[in-house]
Amino acid sequence: MDLFAHGRQSQIEKESPLANRMRPRTLEEYVGQEHIVGPGRLLRRAIQADQLSSLIFYGPPGTGKTTLARVISNSTESHFITINAVLSGVAQIREAIEVAQERRNLYGQRTTLFVDEVHRWNKAQQDALLPHVENGTIILIGATTENPYFEVNKALVSRSRIFQLKPLTQDDLRQIAYQAINDPERGYGQLTIDLHPAALDHLVDVANGDARGVLNALELAVETTPPNEQGVIVIDLDVAEESIQRRAVLYDKEGDVHYDTISA
């Protein structure tokens, strides 16, 4: 990457939404999901040892599936390729496989393929990947909001370890909000912000376990609130209520949430 391209990339990252800028880069920065990445847990040990098998992460939006994949990409010695299942097809799968085979043959390097929204691939697309997962050419990391036991090729599921990510706790969301306020590089640490406890409580409550929801609302509140005479940006309850929509009821008549909802 030349100097101009590097500068442009840095500017793009600086101008990206707060939720993207604040994505954790390491396990130490990652908040929540202690049941799978807490100290001593299997996935944490596998990431730290760089000894991953194929994985599928599933859970609601904003719980850290893509972020966890990025943490892995920052810590692994394997070649890391990212694909979004909505935007890619068999041609992109074949291209990734060719790259993986070349790196394996020339350098003895493994390739990890992260597929976001993996449930969006049809059976033919998932089948195209299967033999290369089986023979170890590709280590698959899939992310999905759907239950993989219903929406992902059974053969892929049987060759992957499944990890369910849960909605973040209110304490998790508070920690994420404070990280964004205090981080001088990627967040608002260079500003003076007075975030009222009632305002934060409201953001956390309405976000309903979704880190992206909290950060999007916080960004809107900070960016649209002028500082007072003392140079302080005051985020009170009124500002918070204007900055985040009421929580939506997650309802999918064909998925798990349907049964959770009708049995509640």
Secondary structure, 3 states (H helix, E strand, C coil): CCHHHHHHHHHHHHHCCHHHHCCCCCCCCCCCCHHHHCCCCHHHHHHHHCCCCCEEEECCCCCCHHHHHHHHHHHCCCEEEEEECCCCCHHHHHHHHHHHHHHHHHHCCCEEEEEECHHHCCHHHHHHHHHHHHCCCEEEEEEECCCHHHHCCHHHHHCCEEEECCCCCHHHHHHHHHHHHHCCCCCCCCCCEEECHHHHHHHHHHHCCCHHHHHHHHHHHHHHCCCCCCCCEEECHHHHHHHCCCCCCCCCCCCHHHHHHHCC
